[in-house]
Amino acid sequence: MRKMMDHGFLATVVSGIVALRWPDFVGLFGSGIVVLQYLLAVQGKLDTQGLLYPLFNIIGCLLISFSLLYHFNTPSFFIEIFWSSASLYAIIRNLVRRRRVRAEPAAPVRNHAQ
């Protein structure tokens, strides 16, 4: 454990951070979006059945995927395909439900005073 905390380990971490390029920051921003919305969802502060959750999820996935164009990673690529597909499905499902709700005629109002 002590060996991990010596100057060599810290120097490696710092040099890795310094070596980040702009595609890395794009991917980190996308990761931040996905993680933040997940935290908000598990706290009950973000409705996972609404349109915002899958919309922000797909935006985060696209930003992460963009960074993969510069530093490809096969497992990350496949998980982003999965999350993007699931998010796209949720967006389409949500829009179809909204369209159906608008298309349904309103129920007639009954007068119970009679």
N, CA and C atoms as an extended XYZ file, in Angstrom:
342
Properties=species:S:1:pos:R:3:atomname:S:1:resname:S:1:resid:I:1 pbc="F F F"
N         0.834       -1.198        0.000 N   MET     1
C         0.000        0.000        0.000 CA  MET     1
C         0.872        1.252        0.000 C   MET     1
N         1.932        1.220        0.769 N   ARG     2
C         2.811        2.386        0.845 CA  ARG     2
C         3.446        2.695       -0.500 C   ARG     2
N         3.739        1.640       -1.254 N   LYS     3
C         4.381        1.829       -2.550 CA  LYS     3
C         3.475        2.599       -3.514 C   LYS     3
N         2.162        2.393       -3.423 N   MET     4
C         1.233        3.100       -4.287 CA  MET     4
C         1.206        4.597       -3.994 C   MET     4
N         1.571        4.989       -2.808 N   MET     5
C         1.465        6.388       -2.413 CA  MET     5
C         2.780        7.145       -2.551 C   MET     5
N         3.816        6.512       -3.072 N   ASP     6
C         5.082        7.212       -3.194 CA  ASP     6
C         5.044        8.201       -4.362 C   ASP     6
N         6.132        8.899       -4.543 N   HIS     7
C         6.215        9.946       -5.555 CA  HIS     7
C         5.952        9.416       -6.962 C   HIS     7
N         6.369        8.199       -7.254 N   GLY     8
C         6.179        7.619       -8.576 CA  GLY     8
C         4.718        7.480       -8.953 C   GLY     8
N         3.904        7.040       -8.005 N   PHE     9
C         2.471        6.881       -8.253 CA  PHE     9
C         1.826        8.235       -8.496 C   PHE     9
N         2.095        9.191       -7.626 N   LEU    10
C         1.510       10.527       -7.783 CA  LEU    10
C         1.980       11.192       -9.069 C   LEU    10
N         3.240       11.003       -9.399 N   ALA    11
C         3.764       11.576      -10.645 CA  ALA    11
C         3.054       10.969      -11.851 C   ALA    11
N         2.754        9.677      -11.789 N   THR    12
C         2.041        9.014      -12.881 CA  THR    12
C         0.635        9.577      -13.027 C   THR    12
N        -0.063        9.770      -11.910 N   VAL    13
C        -1.417       10.331      -11.941 CA  VAL    13
C        -1.395       11.746      -12.504 C   VAL    13
N        -0.490       12.573      -12.008 N   VAL    14
C        -0.405       13.961      -12.471 CA  VAL    14
C        -0.045       14.016      -13.949 C   VAL    14
N         0.899       13.198      -14.385 N   SER    15
C         1.272       13.224      -15.807 CA  SER    15
C         0.118       12.749      -16.683 C   SER    15
N        -0.695       11.828      -16.182 N   GLY    16
C        -1.875       11.382      -16.929 CA  GLY    16
C        -2.897       12.489      -17.079 C   GLY    16
N        -3.088       13.268      -16.018 N   ILE    17
C        -4.039       14.385      -16.063 CA  ILE    17
C        -3.529       15.472      -16.997 C   ILE    17
N        -2.249       15.769      -16.917 N   VAL    18
C        -1.650       16.798      -17.762 CA  VAL    18
C        -1.712       16.395      -19.232 C   VAL    18
N        -1.642       15.102      -19.524 N   ALA    19
C        -1.623       14.617      -20.902 CA  ALA    19
C        -3.006       14.607      -21.561 C   ALA    19
N        -4.053       14.940      -20.817 N   LEU    20
C        -5.395       14.939      -21.397 CA  LEU    20
C        -5.485       15.961      -22.521 C   LEU    20
N        -6.168       15.566      -23.598 N   ARG    21
C        -6.396       16.460      -24.714 CA  ARG    21
C        -7.881       16.788      -24.801 C   ARG    21
N        -8.238       17.686      -25.704 N   TRP    22
C        -9.623       18.151      -25.738 CA  TRP    22
C       -10.639       17.031      -25.966 C   TRP    22
N       -10.381       15.982      -26.755 N   PRO    23
C       -11.370       14.898      -26.851 CA  PRO    23
C       -11.597       14.192      -25.514 C   PRO    23
N       -10.542       14.141      -24.690 N   ASP    24
C       -10.692       13.547      -23.358 CA  ASP    24
C       -11.643       14.376      -22.505 C   ASP    24
N       -11.537       15.692      -22.597 N   PHE    25
C       -12.419       16.555      -21.828 CA  PHE    25
C       -13.865       16.454      -22.306 C   PHE    25
N       -14.052       16.284      -23.621 N   VAL    26
C       -15.401       16.071      -24.157 CA  VAL    26
C       -15.987       14.794      -23.559 C   VAL    26
N       -15.210       13.713      -23.559 N   GLY    27
C       -15.662       12.450      -22.983 CA  GLY    27
C       -15.913       12.545      -21.484 C   GLY    27
N       -15.054       13.270      -20.780 N   LEU    28
C       -15.263       13.458      -19.339 CA  LEU    28
C       -16.530       14.248      -19.064 C   LEU    28
N       -16.807       15.250      -19.897 N   PHE    29
C       -18.041       16.024      -19.741 CA  PHE    29
C       -19.261       15.119      -19.955 C   PHE    29
N       -19.196       14.266      -20.989 N   GLY    30
C       -20.284       13.314      -21.229 CA  GLY    30
C       -20.454       12.347      -20.069 C   GLY    30
N       -19.339       11.873      -19.528 N   SER    31
C       -19.407       10.985      -18.356 CA  SER    31
C       -20.029       11.703      -17.175 C   SER    31
N       -19.677       12.962      -17.004 N   GLY    32
C       -20.249       13.758      -15.918 CA  GLY    32
C       -21.751       13.904      -16.056 C   GLY    32
N       -22.236       14.105      -17.280 N   ILE    33
C       -23.681       14.205      -17.514 CA  ILE    33
C       -24.373       12.909      -17.113 C   ILE    33
N       -23.825       11.782      -17.563 N   VAL    34
C       -24.441       10.477      -17.279 CA  VAL    34
C       -24.437       10.195      -15.779 C   VAL    34
N       -23.321       10.448      -15.119 N   VAL    35
C       -23.213       10.170      -13.681 CA  VAL    35
C       -24.114       11.103      -12.878 C   VAL    35
N       -24.123       12.379      -13.216 N   LEU    36
C       -24.956       13.342      -12.482 CA  LEU    36
C       -26.430       13.003      -12.604 C   LEU    36
N       -26.872       12.693      -13.806 N   GLN    37
C       -28.294       12.373      -13.962 CA  GLN    37
C       -28.647       11.073      -13.255 C   GLN    37
N       -27.717       10.117      -13.226 N   TYR    38
C       -27.968        8.876      -12.494 CA  TYR    38
C       -28.127        9.168      -10.995 C   TYR    38
N       -27.227        9.992      -10.456 N   LEU    39
C       -27.336       10.354       -9.041 CA  LEU    39
C       -28.654       11.063       -8.743 C   LEU    39
N       -29.061       11.967       -9.625 N   LEU    40
C       -30.336       12.666       -9.440 CA  LEU    40
C       -31.512       11.690       -9.514 C   LEU    40
N       -31.406       10.705      -10.391 N   ALA    41
C       -32.484        9.723      -10.533 CA  ALA    41
C       -32.614        8.845       -9.295 C   ALA    41
N       -31.494        8.366       -8.750 N   VAL    42
C       -31.587        7.503       -7.573 CA  VAL    42
C       -31.999        8.271       -6.330 C   VAL    42
N       -31.831        9.588       -6.352 N   GLN    43
C       -32.299       10.419       -5.250 CA  GLN    43
C       -33.757       10.830       -5.435 C   GLN    43
N       -34.359       10.442       -6.552 N   GLY    44
C       -35.749       10.790       -6.819 CA  GLY    44
C       -35.932       12.216       -7.300 C   GLY    44
N       -34.873       12.860       -7.734 N   LYS    45
C       -34.952       14.250       -8.184 CA  LYS    45
C       -35.071       14.372       -9.698 C   LYS    45
N       -35.002       13.255      -10.403 N   LEU    46
C       -35.117       13.261      -11.857 CA  LEU    46
C       -36.027       12.119      -12.260 C   LEU    46
N       -37.068       12.428      -12.994 N   ASP    47
C       -38.045       11.439      -13.433 CA  ASP    47
C       -37.442       10.587      -14.543 C   ASP    47
N       -37.266        9.307      -14.286 N   THR    48
C       -36.670        8.418      -15.288 CA  THR    48
C       -37.675        8.021      -16.368 C   THR    48
N       -38.958        8.291      -16.154 N   GLN    49
C       -39.970        7.954      -17.149 CA  GLN    49
C       -40.232        9.113      -18.109 C   GLN    49
N       -39.682       10.270      -17.809 N   GLY    50
C       -39.883       11.432      -18.661 CA  GLY    50
C       -38.915       11.446      -19.825 C   GLY    50
N       -38.906       12.553      -20.543 N   LEU    51
C       -38.074       12.680      -21.731 CA  LEU    51
C       -36.654       13.141      -21.402 C   LEU    51
N       -36.474       13.875      -20.300 N   LEU    52
C       -35.157       14.432      -19.979 CA  LEU    52
C       -34.105       13.364      -19.681 C   LEU    52
N       -34.484       12.342      -18.952 N   TYR    53
C       -33.512       11.311      -18.563 CA  TYR    53
C       -32.873       10.641      -19.781 C   TYR    53
N       -33.666       10.069      -20.708 N   PRO    54
C       -33.019        9.441      -21.859 CA  PRO    54
C       -32.366       10.454      -22.798 C   PRO    54
N       -32.886       11.677      -22.836 N   LEU    55
C       -32.291       12.700      -23.694 CA  LEU    55
C       -30.889       13.067      -23.207 C   LEU    55
N       -30.750       13.329      -21.912 N   PHE    56
C       -29.428       13.623      -21.365 CA  PHE    56
C       -28.512       12.401      -21.432 C   PHE    56
N       -29.093       11.214      -21.288 N   ASN    57
C       -28.303        9.991      -21.372 CA  ASN    57
C       -27.707        9.842      -22.771 C   ASN    57
N       -28.496       10.102      -23.796 N   ILE    58
C       -27.980        9.948      -25.157 CA  ILE    58
C       -26.971       11.050      -25.483 C   ILE    58
N       -27.163       12.245      -24.937 N   ILE    59
C       -26.174       13.316      -25.133 CA  ILE    59
C       -24.849       12.914      -24.495 C   ILE    59
N       -24.903       12.411      -23.265 N   GLY    60
C       -23.691       11.945      -22.595 CA  GLY    60
C       -23.017       10.829      -23.363 C   GLY    60
N       -23.815        9.879      -23.867 N   CYS    61
C       -23.264        8.762      -24.646 CA  CYS    61
C       -22.592        9.249      -25.921 C   CYS    61
N       -23.199       10.224      -26.584 N   LEU    62
C       -22.603       10.743      -27.817 CA  LEU    62
C       -21.280       11.453      -27.532 C   LEU    62
N       -21.210       12.179      -26.418 N   LEU    63
C       -19.962       12.857      -26.065 CA  LEU    63
C       -18.865       11.847      -25.714 C   LEU    63
N       -19.236       10.811      -24.989 N   ILE    64
C       -18.273        9.757      -24.667 CA  ILE    64
C       -17.830        9.049      -25.957 C   ILE    64
N       -18.785        8.764      -26.837 N   SER    65
C       -18.455        8.106      -28.107 CA  SER    65
C       -17.532        8.964      -28.959 C   SER    65
N       -17.739       10.271      -28.916 N   PHE    66
C       -16.851       11.174      -29.648 CA  PHE    66
C       -15.410       11.015      -29.161 C   PHE    66
N       -15.236       10.940      -27.845 N   SER    67
C       -13.881       10.785      -27.314 CA  SER    67
C       -13.282        9.433      -27.709 C   SER    67
N       -14.141        8.435      -27.938 N   LEU    68
C       -13.657        7.119      -28.357 CA  LEU    68
C       -13.123        7.131      -29.786 C   LEU    68
N       -13.501        8.142      -30.565 N   LEU    69
C       -12.940        8.264      -31.915 CA  LEU    69
C       -11.438        8.531      -31.851 C   LEU    69
N       -10.990        9.148      -30.754 N   TYR    70
C        -9.577        9.502      -30.595 CA  TYR    70
C        -8.801        8.469      -29.796 C   TYR    70
N        -9.476        7.823      -28.860 N   HIS    71
C        -8.846        6.788      -28.027 CA  HIS    71
C        -9.815        5.615      -27.950 C   HIS    71
N        -9.802        4.768      -28.970 N   PHE    72
C       -10.782        3.689      -29.052 CA  PHE    72
C       -10.565        2.650      -27.962 C   PHE    72
N       -11.693        2.193      -27.425 N   ASN    73
C       -11.706        1.169      -26.396 CA  ASN    73
C       -12.927        0.293      -26.681 C   ASN    73
N       -12.716       -0.951      -27.022 N   THR    74
C       -13.804       -1.831      -27.456 CA  THR    74
C       -14.913       -1.995      -26.409 C   THR    74
N       -14.607       -2.299      -25.146 N   PRO    75
C       -15.689       -2.441      -24.163 CA  PRO    75
C       -16.499       -1.141      -23.994 C   PRO    75
N       -15.817       -0.021      -23.975 N   SER    76
C       -16.532        1.256      -23.853 CA  SER    76
C       -17.411        1.504      -25.064 C   SER    76
N       -16.924        1.163      -26.234 N   PHE    77
C       -17.698        1.335      -27.458 CA  PHE    77
C       -18.997        0.536      -27.389 C   PHE    77
N       -18.916       -0.726      -26.954 N   PHE    78
C       -20.113       -1.554      -26.895 CA  PHE    78
C       -21.087       -1.092      -25.819 C   PHE    78
N       -20.601       -0.629      -24.692 N   ILE    79
C       -21.523       -0.139      -23.662 CA  ILE    79
C       -22.203        1.147      -24.124 C   ILE    79
N       -21.495        1.966      -24.884 N   GLU    80
C       -22.109        3.189      -25.412 CA  GLU    80
C       -23.161        2.864      -26.471 C   GLU    80
N       -22.928        1.829      -27.268 N   ILE    81
C       -23.954        1.390      -28.225 CA  ILE    81
C       -25.203        0.955      -27.464 C   ILE    81
N       -25.000        0.172      -26.415 N   PHE    82
C       -26.146       -0.287      -25.609 CA  PHE    82
C       -26.903        0.887      -25.009 C   PHE    82
N       -26.200        1.798      -24.324 N   TRP    83
C       -26.867        2.925      -23.663 CA  TRP    83
C       -27.537        3.853      -24.670 C   TRP    83
N       -26.892        4.085      -25.799 N   SER    84
C       -27.496        4.938      -26.825 CA  SER    84
C       -28.759        4.295      -27.391 C   SER    84
N       -28.718        2.997      -27.622 N   SER    85
C       -29.890        2.287      -28.142 CA  SER    85
C       -31.034        2.305      -27.138 C   SER    85
N       -30.713        2.036      -25.884 N   ALA    86
C       -31.747        2.062      -24.842 CA  ALA    86
C       -32.335        3.461      -24.699 C   ALA    86
N       -31.495        4.475      -24.771 N   SER    87
C       -31.971        5.856      -24.653 CA  SER    87
C       -32.824        6.255      -25.848 C   SER    87
N       -32.402        5.856      -27.040 N   LEU    88
C       -33.176        6.154      -28.245 CA  LEU    88
C       -34.536        5.478      -28.179 C   LEU    88
N       -34.574        4.241      -27.723 N   TYR    89
C       -35.844        3.534      -27.539 CA  TYR    89
C       -36.740        4.293      -26.556 C   TYR    89
N       -36.175        4.729      -25.436 N   ALA    90
C       -36.963        5.447      -24.423 CA  ALA    90
C       -37.480        6.782      -24.964 C   ALA    90
N       -36.676        7.476      -25.746 N   ILE    91
C       -37.115        8.756      -26.335 CA  ILE    91
C       -38.273        8.520      -27.299 C   ILE    91
N       -38.136        7.536      -28.177 N   ILE    92
C       -39.205        7.233      -29.143 CA  ILE    92
C       -40.465        6.801      -28.417 C   ILE    92
N       -40.327        5.928      -27.421 N   ARG    93
C       -41.484        5.468      -26.642 CA  ARG    93
C       -42.188        6.639      -25.971 C   ARG    93
N       -41.407        7.550      -25.415 N   ASN    94
C       -41.974        8.711      -24.734 CA  ASN    94
C       -42.721        9.613      -25.717 C   ASN    94
N       -42.137        9.853      -26.888 N   LEU    95
C       -42.785       10.705      -27.884 CA  LEU    95
C       -44.062       10.064      -28.423 C   LEU    95
N       -44.061        8.745      -28.631 N   VAL    96
C       -45.260        8.045      -29.099 CA  VAL    96
C       -46.361        8.148      -28.055 C   VAL    96
N       -46.013        7.971      -26.790 N   ARG    97
C       -47.013        8.094      -25.714 CA  ARG    97
C       -47.602        9.497      -25.664 C   ARG    97
N       -46.756       10.509      -25.824 N   ARG    98
C       -47.254       11.894      -25.816 CA  ARG    98
C       -48.198       12.143      -26.978 C   ARG    98
N       -47.861       11.597      -28.140 N   ARG    99
C       -48.712       11.779      -29.317 CA  ARG    99
C       -50.061       11.101      -29.103 C   ARG    99
N       -50.067        9.911      -28.502 N   ARG   100
C       -51.320        9.193      -28.236 CA  ARG   100
C       -52.192        9.961      -27.247 C   ARG   100
N       -51.578       10.531      -26.232 N   VAL   101
C       -52.337       11.274      -25.232 CA  VAL   101
C       -52.996       12.495      -25.878 C   VAL   101
N       -52.275       13.172      -26.756 N   ARG   102
C       -52.845       14.337      -27.441 CA  ARG   102
C       -53.942       13.943      -28.412 C   ARG   102
N       -53.834       12.774      -29.015 N   ALA   103
C       -54.796       12.335      -30.018 CA  ALA   103
C       -56.092       11.819      -29.402 C   ALA   103
N       -56.043       11.384      -28.152 N   GLU   104
C       -57.247       10.859      -27.506 CA  GLU   104
C       -58.216       11.997      -27.218 C   GLU   104
N       -59.490       11.794      -27.554 N   PRO   105
C       -60.470       12.840      -27.248 CA  PRO   105
C       -60.694       12.921      -25.748 C   PRO   105
N       -60.958       14.114      -25.300 N   ALA   106
C       -61.217       14.315      -23.870 CA  ALA   106
C       -62.555       13.698      -23.508 C   ALA   106
N       -62.632       13.125      -22.327 N   ALA   107
C       -63.877       12.528      -21.856 CA  ALA   107
C       -64.896       13.636      -21.601 C   ALA   107
N       -66.179       13.385      -21.947 N   PRO   108
C       -67.194       14.428      -21.717 CA  PRO   108
C       -67.361       14.696      -20.219 C   PRO   108
N       -67.590       15.940      -19.905 N   VAL   109
C       -67.785       16.344      -18.512 CA  VAL   109
C       -69.253       16.102      -18.162 C   VAL   109
N       -69.485       15.378      -17.097 N   ARG   110
C       -70.850       15.085      -16.669 CA  ARG   110
C       -71.254       16.017      -15.555 C   ARG   110
N       -72.459       16.437      -15.599 N   ASN   111
C       -72.993       17.317      -14.574 CA  ASN   111
C       -73.662       16.454      -13.513 C   ASN   111
N       -73.082       16.374      -12.337 N   HIS   112
C       -73.630       15.525      -11.271 CA  HIS   112
C       -74.670       16.237      -10.438 C   HIS   112
N       -74.976       17.447      -10.779 N   ALA   113
C       -75.946       18.211       -9.996 CA  ALA   113
C       -77.382       17.829      -10.316 C   ALA   113
N       -77.646       17.093      -11.353 N   GLN   114
C       -79.014       16.766      -11.763 CA  GLN   114
C       -79.660       15.792      -10.856 C   GLN   114
